[in-house]
Amino acid sequence: MAEPTDRALAERTLGGDVEAYGGLVRRYQGSVFGVCYRIMGERQAAEDQVQETFLRAHQRLGTFKLDKPFGPWIRRVAANLCLNAIRAAGPTRLPLEEERDLPPDRASINPERQAQRDEQAETVRAAIRRLPPHYRVVIELRHFQELSYAEIGAALGLPLSDVRSHLYRARRALAEDLGSLDD
């Protein structure tokens, strides 16, 4: 039997089927956690935001356009909630926690090369975590969620010119930060 589509699960949820929403949660909890973790920079804060994301999305499922994909919508909800949480926390930075990706089959990878890749990936992740929250969010939405500039603007309530400006400044800050490591 084929898996129900996101649309079918959303329609069933709107009709009162609690189990259907559980299917959407199971399907998207990993990608929503990835968004929250990259923005929040700390596992516990990310887990809290994942929970808040699914609660808020359930409350506002009636605003979801059934003809659109569910994944980008729920990840935008997550990004907005994370950005709001960071803003509410004030100027203090949240503690950073080391993130480790689960590697593919390590037996087929050169250990030295993999160690170098892991180190480079951690360096980039750390540089992203050092960005101000509003830059971190646009980097997340553009480069990890692959949203268009217009979609980012709609998700964050920003004009297109601000999205472009934030991305330019975020990329420049990352380049300067990563370039300073070569000195």
Secondary structure in CASP SS format (residue, H / E / C, confidence):
PFRMAT SS
TARGET T0000
AUTHOR 0000-0000-0000
METHOD secondary structure of the structure
MODEL  1
M C 1.00
A C 1.00
E C 1.00
P C 1.00
T C 1.00
D H 1.00
R H 1.00
A H 1.00
L H 1.00
A H 1.00
E H 1.00
R H 1.00
T H 1.00
L H 1.00
G C 1.00
G C 1.00
D C 1.00
V H 1.00
E H 1.00
A H 1.00
Y H 1.00
G H 1.00
G H 1.00
L H 1.00
V H 1.00
R H 1.00
R H 1.00
Y H 1.00
Q H 1.00
G H 1.00
S H 1.00
V H 1.00
F H 1.00
G H 1.00
V H 1.00
C H 1.00
Y H 1.00
R H 1.00
I H 1.00
M H 1.00
G C 1.00
E C 1.00
R H 1.00
Q H 1.00
A H 1.00
A H 1.00
E H 1.00
D H 1.00
Q H 1.00
V H 1.00
Q H 1.00
E H 1.00
T H 1.00
F H 1.00
L H 1.00
R H 1.00
A H 1.00
H H 1.00
Q H 1.00
R C 1.00
L H 1.00
G H 1.00
T H 1.00
F C 1.00
K C 1.00
L C 1.00
D C 1.00
K C 1.00
P C 1.00
F H 1.00
G H 1.00
P H 1.00
W H 1.00
I H 1.00
R H 1.00
R H 1.00
V H 1.00
A H 1.00
A H 1.00
N H 1.00
L H 1.00
C H 1.00
L H 1.00
N H 1.00
A H 1.00
I H 1.00
R H 1.00
A H 1.00
A H 1.00
G C 1.00
P C 1.00
T C 1.00
R C 1.00
L C 1.00
P C 1.00
L C 1.00
E C 1.00
E C 1.00
E C 1.00
R C 1.00
D C 1.00
L C 1.00
P C 1.00
P C 1.00
D C 1.00
R H 1.00
A H 1.00
S H 1.00
I C 1.00
N C 1.00
P H 1.00
E H 1.00
R H 1.00
Q H 1.00
A H 1.00
Q H 1.00
R H 1.00
D H 1.00
E H 1.00
Q H 1.00
A H 1.00
E H 1.00
T H 1.00
V H 1.00
R H 1.00
A H 1.00
A H 1.00
I H 1.00
R H 1.00
R H 1.00
L C 1.00
P C 1.00
P H 1.00
H H 1.00
Y H 1.00
R H 1.00
V H 1.00
V H 1.00
I H 1.00
E H 1.00
L H 1.00
R H 1.00
H H 1.00
F H 1.00
Q C 1.00
E C 1.00
L C 1.00
S C 1.00
Y H 1.00
A H 1.00
E H 1.00
I H 1.00
G H 1.00
A H 1.00
A H 1.00
L H 1.00
G C 1.00
L C 1.00
P C 1.00
L H 1.00
S H 1.00
D H 1.00
V H 1.00
R H 1.00
S H 1.00
H H 1.00
L H 1.00
Y H 1.00
R H 1.00
A H 1.00
R H 1.00
R H 1.00
A H 1.00
L H 1.00
A H 1.00
E H 1.00
D H 1.00
L H 1.00
G H 1.00
S H 1.00
L C 1.00
D C 1.00
D C 1.00
END
